[in-house]
Amino acid sequence: MTPSEGTSRRTPVDVFADSLARLDVPLHRVAPGEAATALAELVDVPAVGTPLPDRFGVDLPEAVQTDFAPADLRAAATGVTHANFAVADYGSVALPATPDGLEPASLFCDRHVVVLRAADVVPDMPAAFERLGPRLRDGDSTVLATGPSATADMGALVRGAHGPKAVDVVLVEDDDGD
């Protein structure tokens, strides 16, 4: 049966949730007013992170250090950052390079907590390229990250070899619940 024949069509957020589940990445869907509490519960200290853009309407927990040195980064258990958007089909998040250290905070800690708005989940890679195109032409850099770091180069699967061992996504729902 096609969507026009009466079945409900899956949203990009639904597809994203399924993709994350296949990657063993917990998705925490929260209302805007619940995001700060959800973040506080997910952060293991010491923690570093980058301030969240105003469009999220969420502040980082006080335990998250935003002005950090390399030694703070090495000691941090959790890194908290935002994603500009996510690719539903792959469960990938688009992490921008920022002067305040978003890339290191997302890559060097054992746990990465990424904050994303539901409105910023795109369905597939063609839609991601539409979003990325103008940024890349302007000289910006973006990392598409998919799940925790893992490698089996030397035999058994090892998590955290080239990035975080664990990833959590806090998805801030739109005001209308989508």
C-alpha positions, -999 to +999 in steps of 0.1 A: +000+000+000+014+034-009+012+065+014-016+079-009-036+047-002-039+056+035-008+043+053+010+068+074+043+079+060+074+076+082+090+109+091+127+116+088+129+116+126+113+081+127+139+069+102+167+086+121+156+069+153+157+035+136+192+042+121+205+052+156+191+021+171+210-001+146+242+018+157+235+013+194+231+051+198+204+061+224+181+088+211+165+110+238+135+128+223+127+158+246+105+188+246+124+221+245+117+227+282+131+193+291+164+194+272+185+210+299+174+183+324+181+155+298+216+169+292+224+171+329+214+135+333+236+123+305+268+142+314+295+123+332+320+147+348+345+161+341+329+174+309+337+198+282+316+212+255+307+241+232+279+266+239+247+256+221+235+281+194+206+303+205+182+284+180+183+255+204+169+275+234+190+253+257+219+260+279+246+235+288+246+221+323+270+240+347+292+209+349+302+213+313+333+234+309+332+256+277+366+273+280+389+243+281+426+236+276+441+204+261+446+190+296+409+195+303+400+178+271+422+148+279+406+145+314+370+149+302+347+119+303+320+136+282+320+161+254+287+179+246+282+196+213+254+204+188+249+192+153+238+214+124+217+186+110+214+149+108+210+124+079+181+101+088+190+072+065+225+068+080+220+080+116+248+106+109+251+140+125+268+170+108+293+185+132+306+219+122+342+229+128+340+259+151+366+282+167+355+272+202+365+236+198+335+216+187+355+190+169+378+181+197+350+180+222+331+156+200+360+133+192+384+131+222+360+122+251+348+086+258+312+098+255+298+123+230+264+139+237+251+156+207+222+180+207+200+183+176+167+199+167+141+177+152+136+203+124+172+197+114+168+160+105+170+156+067+158+124+051+188+114+030+223+122+016+210+143-014+192+166+012+224+167+033+244+178+002+219+205-004+226+218+031+263+213+030+269+228-004+267+265+005+287+260+037+315+241+019+316+267-009+321+294+019+351+275+032+334+259+063+342+224+074+318+198+086+323+162+099+296+137+092+298+114+122+279+081+124+278+063+158+306+056+182+341+051+169+349+014+161+375-005+143+384-042+137+416-036+119+436-058+143+410-085+149+383-080+175+360-050+173+374-021+195+352+009+203+368+043+209+399+038+188+395+070+168+367+088+186+341+084+213+332+049+227+296+060+232+273+085+216+240+098+228+217+121+208+194+146+225+167+155+200+149+187+209+114+182+195+097+211+176+073+232+196+044+213+178+057+179+189+073+168+156 
